[in-house]
Structure formats: structure tokens, C-alpha cells
Amino acid sequence: MKVAILGATGAVGRQMIECLEERNIKIDELILLASEKSAGKKMKFKNEEIVVREAKEDSFKGLDVVLGATENSYAKHFAPHIVSSNAVFIDNSSAFRQDDEVPLVIPEINKEDIKNNKGIIANPNCSTIITLMAVAPINKLSKVDFIIASTYQAVSGAGIGGMSELKNQIEELSKDENAKVIPNVFKYPIAHNLIPKIGDACDNLYTKEEMKMQNEGRKIMHLPELKVSCTCVRVPILRSHSISAVVVTKDKLNIDDIKSEMLKFKGVSLVDDLNKDLYPMPINTCNKDIVEVGRIRKDLIFENGIDLFCSGDQIRKGAATNAVEILENL
């Protein structure tokens, strides 16, 4: 099997390389592709040094699978060339997520959709993946009608540059708390701050990032009427997103039944004992594939509402690991 990673030198691309090695996927040849400026760099895979190549239209001949870790524009540009080469493109960008011809997959939830691919399989948004991993066990007990969510998204969502910016700003402010830090990746300083806007604004005053949870959730969970009201916030955490959610179901559910379902659900770890100070935190999910779920309780407003909190690594399960899991199932 010949596999390529398109965008291999970015944060998600690097994590894909690690995930392929950790999961011991049998690959006969791994090809690393990136932009012209990254061509010539050397990266390690299974004790072998691989030279990064410049991605070109003819780079995909003879490949079986291409894992995409690039921006939308690059994904759209190269997708036709990947498909025409008879490779399957597992794309981490948002370019094809709402395309009716393209499966949008979280393997623990809808792996059966993989077989419907016509050469492209989309990887969902990071916050969508982490949230739906917590919501899916509840949906197995009773159909979810709507979700009210607030996300606490790490700077890793903005790539290596976002992580570097937070580190540099913290270092500057540690030397002089009154220092004026100059933001570059983000609109405002992110150290010691929260930014309640991720993505471009829509006409309804939500952002595109906030609408993804509804639009993608409907497709992944096969719930075309699902409604989600979401506020996405960038927080000064390096990696691992967290989400607070109210999940309202068609039927009234028992908390113990929900916890029992969580314990059985692959990829989820139930961390839920308030009296013992056990609850999900980004520091505990950092560089792990598991999604922690806790603070499960009855909502005080909605009769059929369940409140929860979850955390998961944005670069791993929120991006690279989910794509590699799709490859495994494919």
C-alpha cells in the first residue's frame, strides 16, 4: 500500500506521521508532500528519513490513499488529480464536508458511510468530532433534538503558528507583565485572554466555525433536523479543545443509563465524580486519542436535557487520528 500525506510539514501532517507509526499500519511506501518552500526537508517515519517532495498535479500516480492536511484551496486544487489517479483522498479541510457526494466520517459513529465514497472522504471539524464523540452515546439511547454548546478551543486549531504565538506571548509577559505583545496569527493577544470569534462571520451573526457543529452533526449522525446553537471561543491552551453542552433528547433519559453507554463507547473515557474532583480537562487529554466526558447531570431548564463537559486533543482525535482511523476502516 502506498500512502501520501499532503501538507506533511504542518501540525496535523506531522501528527498523521506519528499516528501511522503508532498504529503500526502496514505501508509499503510513505510519500510526504508539501509546498515548494518545504520541499527538501527530511522527516522521520519508522526510523527512516523521508525527503519531503513538492506537491504537484502528477504527484499522486500509483498511490492508494492520500491523507490531506492542507487548507481548503490546496485541497480543492489537488482533489481532482488525486481522484483521477484512482487514490482515495481523506481530506482534513472543510472543502468537501457538505458535498452530498462525499462521506463525512467519525469511524466510531458512522464508519458504514465510508463505503459510499467516490474517491473523497471528509474529516469533520475538530470541535465537531470531540463534541459528537460525547453526544453519540446519548443519541444511541434516544434521538438528539438539539444541542446548546460553548467551545473552548486551543490555539493548536490555528496550526503551528498559533501554538508558537501563545508560547512567545507568555514568555514576553513573564518578563514584563505590561509588555505590549503584537498579535500575528490571531486578531488580538491570546495569552491571558479569550477571543469569542473563530472563523468568518455569517449573516445570522454566528461564525462559520459555530455553524459547522450543526451542519456537520446532521450529516454524521444522520439527524437532518438536528439544531445546534453554538459559541466558539479561542482560549490560551496549547492543544486539546473542550466543550460544554446541553443535549436535549426526544425521550427522558436516566443518568446511570447514559454513563453505562459512555463506558461501552469506543474512544470515550468517562471521567465523572464531582465529589472527588474528577472531570475532563484539556491537560489530561493532551497528546492522547481518547475523548474524556464528565459533569453529566440533568439540565435544570429542559425536561429532557442532559448537561456535560468533554475534552479531546484537537490535533489527534480532532484531526490526524480520526483521518488515520478512516484509513484503517477503508
LUMDO-484951 format. One line per 3 residues: for each residue x, y, z of C-alpha. Coordinates in steps of 0.1 Angstrom, whole numbers, plus 5000, padded with zeros to 4 digits. Layout:
X Y Z ~ ...
//
This chain:
5000 5000 5000 ~ 5013 5034 4990 ~ 5002 5064 5011
5009 5101 5008 ~ 5004 5129 5033 ~ 4996 5162 5016
5007 5190 5039 ~ 5031 5168 5058 ~ 5051 5195 5075
5022 5212 5093 ~ 5010 5204 5128 ~ 4983 5179 5116
5006 5164 5089 ~ 5033 5157 5114 ~ 5007 5141 5138
4995 5119 5109 ~ 5030 5106 5105 ~ 5032 5098 5142
4997 5081 5142 ~ 5006 5059 5112 ~ 5037 5047 5131
5020 5043 5165 ~ 4991 5023 5150 ~ 5016 5001 5130
4997 5004 5098 ~ 5014 4983 5071 ~ 5026 5008 5045
5049 4998 5017 ~ 5058 5034 5009 ~ 5050 5067 5026
5054 5098 5004 ~ 5055 5132 5021 ~ 5042 5162 5001
5042 5199 5009 ~ 5046 5233 4994 ~ 5077 5243 4974
5093 5261 5004 ~ 5091 5229 5024 ~ 5105 5206 4997
5138 5190 5006 ~ 5131 5188 5043 ~ 5137 5154 5060
5112 5138 5083 ~ 5113 5105 5102 ~ 5090 5076 5098
5097 5042 5114 ~ 5135 5051 5118 ~ 5136 5061 5081
5143 5095 5068 ~ 5119 5106 5041 ~ 5126 5137 5020
5096 5159 5015 ~ 5086 5165 4979 ~ 5068 5195 4964
5032 5187 4958 ~ 5023 5188 4921 ~ 4994 5177 4899
5012 5145 4889 ~ 5024 5136 4924 ~ 4996 5110 4930
5002 5084 4903 ~ 5004 5049 4918 ~ 4991 5059 4952
4963 5042 4971 ~ 4955 5068 4997 ~ 4963 5105 5002
4958 5120 5037 ~ 4951 5157 5034 ~ 4963 5182 5060
4961 5214 5039 ~ 4939 5245 5036 ~ 4907 5244 5015
4923 5260 4985 ~ 4950 5233 4982 ~ 4925 5205 4989
4902 5218 4961 ~ 4931 5222 4937 ~ 4946 5187 4942
4915 5167 4948 ~ 4906 5161 4911 ~ 4942 5150 4904
4941 5126 4934 ~ 4908 5111 4923 ~ 4918 5107 4887
4949 5088 4899 ~ 4925 5063 4915 ~ 4937 5071 4950
4913 5078 4979 ~ 4916 5113 4993 ~ 4909 5115 5031
4907 5153 5035 ~ 4910 5172 5068 ~ 4900 5206 5053
4864 5218 5052 ~ 4864 5219 5014 ~ 4841 5189 5008
4823 5183 5041 ~ 4790 5195 5029 ~ 4792 5179 4995
4764 5153 4992 ~ 4787 5130 4972 ~ 4814 5130 5000
4810 5109 5032 ~ 4818 5129 5064 ~ 4830 5104 5089
4838 5098 5125 ~ 4845 5060 5125 ~ 4831 5053 5159
4798 5069 5148 ~ 4792 5063 5111 ~ 4820 5041 5097
4794 5025 5074 ~ 4794 5057 5053 ~ 4830 5051 5042
4819 5026 5016 ~ 4799 5052 4998 ~ 4829 5072 4989
4836 5082 4953 ~ 4873 5090 4958 ~ 4870 5116 4986
4862 5111 5023 ~ 4860 5142 5045 ~ 4873 5145 5080
4850 5166 5102 ~ 4858 5198 5121 ~ 4878 5193 5153
4852 5206 5177 ~ 4825 5186 5159 ~ 4845 5154 5163
4851 5159 5200 ~ 4816 5170 5208 ~ 4799 5142 5188
4820 5116 5205 ~ 4804 5127 5237 ~ 4769 5131 5222
4768 5098 5201 ~ 4763 5075 5231 ~ 4734 5096 5243
4719 5095 5207 ~ 4720 5057 5208 ~ 4696 5058 5238
4673 5085 5223 ~ 4674 5107 5193 ~ 4690 5141 5200
4667 5170 5191 ~ 4691 5199 5197 ~ 4723 5209 5214
4734 5242 5230 ~ 4772 5243 5232 ~ 4801 5265 5241
4836 5255 5229 ~ 4869 5263 5245 ~ 4893 5258 5216
4931 5255 5219 ~ 4955 5275 5198 ~ 4965 5243 5180
4934 5249 5159 ~ 4953 5276 5142 ~ 4983 5253 5135
5019 5255 5145 ~ 5018 5293 5141 ~ 4991 5296 5167
5010 5275 5192 ~ 5042 5294 5187 ~ 5023 5327 5191
5009 5317 5225 ~ 5043 5304 5237 ~ 5061 5336 5226
5034 5359 5242 ~ 5035 5341 5275 ~ 5073 5344 5275
5072 5381 5268 ~ 5046 5387 5295 ~ 5065 5367 5321
5094 5391 5317 ~ 5072 5422 5317 ~ 5035 5419 5326
5029 5453 5310 ~ 5046 5444 5277 ~ 5026 5452 5246
5025 5419 5226 ~ 5019 5422 5189 ~ 4994 5395 5176
5000 5380 5142 ~ 4981 5347 5139 ~ 4952 5360 5160
4934 5393 5158 ~ 4942 5401 5195 ~ 4967 5388 5220
4958 5353 5231 ~ 4980 5350 5262 ~ 4959 5357 5293
4929 5363 5270 ~ 4898 5348 5254 ~ 4887 5355 5218
4850 5348 5212 ~ 4853 5346 5175 ~ 4867 5317 5154
4861 5318 5117 ~ 4844 5343 5095 ~ 4810 5359 5104
4778 5346 5088 ~ 4747 5367 5080 ~ 4730 5353 5112
4758 5367 5134 ~ 4771 5332 5141 ~ 4806 5323 5127
4813 5296 5102 ~ 4830 5277 5129 ~ 4799 5278 5150
4776 5266 5122 ~ 4799 5236 5115 ~ 4786 5217 5146
4750 5218 5133 ~ 4757 5213 5096 ~ 4783 5185 5101
4764 5169 5130 ~ 4733 5164 5109 ~ 4753 5146 5082
4775 5124 5106 ~ 4747 5114 5129 ~ 4720 5111 5102
4699 5136 5120 ~ 4687 5161 5093 ~ 4666 5181 5117
4693 5185 5144 ~ 4696 5221 5157 ~ 4727 5234 5174
4733 5268 5189 ~ 4770 5272 5195 ~ 4795 5298 5206
4831 5291 5198 ~ 4859 5307 5219 ~ 4897 5306 5214
4914 5300 5247 ~ 4951 5302 5258 ~ 4956 5264 5258
4982 5248 5236 ~ 4962 5218 5225 ~ 4930 5199 5234
4896 5215 5228 ~ 4869 5214 5255 ~ 4831 5217 5250
4803 5224 5274 ~ 4770 5211 5260 ~ 4733 5209 5268
4720 5179 5249 ~ 4682 5176 5246 ~ 4667 5143 5236
4633 5131 5223 ~ 4629 5108 5254 ~ 4637 5114 5290
4669 5095 5299 ~ 4683 5081 5331 ~ 4718 5094 5341
4730 5059 5350 ~ 4720 5046 5316 ~ 4739 5074 5299
4770 5067 5320 ~ 4767 5030 5312 ~ 4765 5038 5275
4795 5061 5278 ~ 4816 5033 5293 ~ 4808 5010 5264
4815 5036 5237 ~ 4849 5031 5220 ~ 4871 5062 5221
4854 5077 5251 ~ 4866 5078 5287 ~ 4841 5086 5315
4857 5109 5340 ~ 4828 5119 5362 ~ 4829 5122 5400
4824 5158 5411 ~ 4829 5150 5448 ~ 4864 5135 5440
4872 5164 5416 ~ 4872 5140 5386 ~ 4862 5157 5354
4875 5162 5319 ~ 4904 5187 5314 ~ 4925 5195 5284
4957 5188 5303 ~ 4946 5152 5307 ~ 4937 5146 5270
4968 5163 5255 ~ 4986 5141 5230 ~ 4960 5113 5236
4933 5099 5213 ~ 4907 5095 5239 ~ 4878 5119 5245
4870 5125 5281 ~ 4834 5131 5291 ~ 4821 5141 5325
4800 5166 5345 ~ 4769 5146 5333 ~ 4738 5158 5350
4701 5166 5344 ~ 4696 5201 5329 ~ 4675 5224 5352
4656 5240 5323 ~ 4649 5214 5297 ~ 4630 5183 5310
4648 5160 5286 ~ 4681 5179 5288 ~ 4715 5165 5298
4744 5187 5306 ~ 4780 5175 5300 ~ 4816 5186 5296
4842 5170 5273 ~ 4878 5174 5263 ~ 4898 5159 5234
4931 5166 5217 ~ 4925 5188 5186 ~ 4955 5176 5167
4950 5139 5174 ~ 4913 5128 5176 ~ 4902 5162 5163
4922 5158 5131 ~ 4950 5134 5124 ~ 4939 5103 5144
4904 5105 5130 ~ 4918 5106 5094 ~ 4941 5076 5101
4912 5057 5117 ~ 4892 5063 5084 ~ 4922 5049 5066
4922 5018 5088 ~ 4884 5012 5082 ~ 4888 5019 5045
//
